[in-house]
Amino acid sequence: MKRTDMDEEMRREERGERRVSIIAAVASNRAIGWKNKLLYWLPNDLKRFKQLTTGHTIVMGRRTFESLPKGALPNRRNIVLSRIVGNSEEHSDVRFPGCDCYASLQEALAHCREDEDIYIIGGASVYRQAMGVATRLLLTEIDDTPAEADAFFPPYDDWKAVSREEHGRDEKHAFDYAFVEYVRE
Ligand SMILES: NC(=O)c1ccc[n+]([C@@H]2O[C@H](COP(=O)([O-])OP(=O)(O)OC[C@H]3O[C@@H](n4cnc5c(N)ncnc54)[C@H](OP(=O)(O)O)[C@@H]3O)[C@@H](O)[C@H]2O)c1
């Protein structure tokens, strides 16, 4: 763990706060999606997402779940938010196999243990709601403005970058991108 990460973690523990991370791939205009699909295919970003979230808990909106090609992501606790399906066990097993389902973000968090490492994985509506409870943002910032987008990440000007790892485009990545971690100012 890096020094800044350790300091942040110690401060959080002192405050008795649980870690809730928002993780997203964001274009220069904060676009994140179009027609319920991701905008970019960046293998290194997918690899990082897997490394960070495996073994932990991911929380997503119903539409993001429906966009996953093979349903629930393996080796993680998958939580789906849906006001319609709510927490009806019977329905959620059918609609969201392998997932827990809750009717609100607060309810979902209330059903997580204090030591559970929680990653909010989208989409736009869930990111907006989670900005108030998140302790850090793990963003992949892509140096591009897509021609079309209908889902956007909320503004995050009042967050402070604590680490930034820049990557240039290459044969597998069509754009420059950076892994940036933000904490509250
Ligand atoms: N770039 C990225 O990193 C990234 C990551 C994830 C997703 N995305 C993109 O984001 C887009 C989807 O975002 P979206 O805003 O349209 O959909 P979304 O947030 O994934 O899902 C919205 C649905 O989630 C449920 N929901 C949301 N908040 C809830 C709450 N507090 N309590 C209970 N249920 C709640 C509702 O389901 P019901 O209607 O069933 O009640 C709502 O209709 C897609 O384009 C996707 O590809 C991008």
The ligand as a Tripos MOL2 file, in Angstrom:
@<TRIPOS>MOLECULE
LIG
   48    52     1     0     0
SMALL
NO_CHARGES

@<TRIPOS>ATOM
      1 N1        -17.9930    4.1940  -17.7270 N.am      1 LIG1
      2 C1        -18.2690    3.4900  -16.6420 C.2       1 LIG1
      3 O1        -17.4040    3.2920  -15.7910 O.2       1 LIG1
      4 C2        -19.6490    2.9350  -16.4460 C.ar      1 LIG1
      5 C3        -19.8980    2.0640  -15.3820 C.ar      1 LIG1
      6 C4        -21.1970    1.5680  -15.2340 C.ar      1 LIG1
      7 C5        -22.1900    1.9280  -16.1140 C.ar      1 LIG1
      8 N2        -21.9000    2.7760  -17.1340 N.ar      1 LIG1
      9 C6        -22.9410    3.1850  -18.0830 C.3       1 LIG1
     10 O2        -23.9640    3.8970  -17.4010 O.3       1 LIG1
     11 C7        -25.1770    3.7300  -18.1220 C.3       1 LIG1
     12 C8        -26.2630    3.2460  -17.1950 C.3       1 LIG1
     13 O3        -26.5410    4.2510  -16.2150 O.3       1 LIG1
     14 P1        -28.0580    4.5960  -15.8100 P.3       1 LIG1
     15 O4        -28.0420    5.7870  -14.8950 O.co2     1 LIG1
     16 O5        -28.8680    4.6730  -17.0500 O.co2     1 LIG1
     17 O6        -28.5580    3.2680  -15.0670 O.3       1 LIG1
     18 P2        -28.1080    2.5600  -13.7050 P.3       1 LIG1
     19 O7        -27.7450    3.5900  -12.6940 O.co2     1 LIG1
     20 O8        -27.1580    1.4750  -13.9930 O.co2     1 LIG1
     21 O9        -29.4990    1.8410  -13.3180 O.3       1 LIG1
     22 C9        -30.6290    2.6300  -13.0600 C.3       1 LIG1
     23 C10       -31.6180    1.7730  -12.3260 C.3       1 LIG1
     24 O10       -31.0810    1.3370  -11.0810 O.3       1 LIG1
     25 C11       -32.1030    1.3150  -10.1030 C.3       1 LIG1
     26 N3        -31.7600    2.2760   -9.0540 N.ar      1 LIG1
     27 C12       -30.9850    3.3860   -9.1490 C.ar      1 LIG1
     28 N4        -30.8940    3.9870   -7.9540 N.ar      1 LIG1
     29 C13       -31.6160    3.2370   -7.0990 C.ar      1 LIG1
     30 C14       -31.8980    3.3500   -5.7200 C.ar      1 LIG1
     31 N5        -31.4120    4.3250   -4.9580 N.pl3     1 LIG1
     32 N6        -32.6920    2.4150   -5.1650 N.ar      1 LIG1
     33 C15       -33.1940    1.3950   -5.9040 C.ar      1 LIG1
     34 N7        -32.9660    1.2490   -7.2070 N.ar      1 LIG1
     35 C16       -32.1820    2.1620   -7.7950 C.ar      1 LIG1
     36 C17       -33.4060    1.6370  -10.8030 C.3       1 LIG1
     37 O11       -33.8820    0.3760  -11.2600 O.3       1 LIG1
     38 P3        -35.4570    0.0370  -11.4630 P.3       1 LIG1
     39 O12       -35.8670    0.8340  -12.6630 O.co2     1 LIG1
     40 O13       -35.4740   -1.4340  -11.6680 O.co2     1 LIG1
     41 O14       -36.1540    0.4650  -10.1980 O.co2     1 LIG1
     42 C18       -32.9150    2.4850  -11.9610 C.3       1 LIG1
     43 O15       -33.8300    2.5020  -13.0450 O.3       1 LIG1
     44 C19       -24.8800    2.7220  -19.2320 C.3       1 LIG1
     45 O16       -24.6040    3.3960  -20.4480 O.3       1 LIG1
     46 C20       -23.6320    2.0170  -18.7340 C.3       1 LIG1
     47 O17       -22.8630    1.4580  -19.7710 O.3       1 LIG1
     48 C21       -20.6570    3.2700  -17.3230 C.ar      1 LIG1
@<TRIPOS>BOND
     1     1     2 1
     2     2     3 2
     3     2     4 1
     4     4     5 ar
     5     4    48 ar
     6     5     6 ar
     7     6     7 ar
     8     7     8 ar
     9     8     9 1
    10     8    48 ar
    11     9    10 1
    12     9    46 1
    13    10    11 1
    14    11    12 1
    15    11    44 1
    16    12    13 1
    17    13    14 1
    18    14    15 2
    19    14    16 1
    20    14    17 1
    21    17    18 1
    22    18    19 2
    23    18    20 1
    24    18    21 1
    25    21    22 1
    26    22    23 1
    27    23    24 1
    28    23    42 1
    29    24    25 1
    30    25    26 1
    31    25    36 1
    32    26    27 ar
    33    26    35 ar
    34    27    28 ar
    35    28    29 ar
    36    29    30 ar
    37    29    35 ar
    38    30    31 1
    39    30    32 ar
    40    32    33 ar
    41    33    34 ar
    42    34    35 ar
    43    36    37 1
    44    36    42 1
    45    37    38 1
    46    38    39 2
    47    38    40 1
    48    38    41 1
    49    42    43 1
    50    44    45 1
    51    44    46 1
    52    46    47 1
@<TRIPOS>SUBSTRUCTURE
     1 LIG1         1 GROUP 0 **** ****
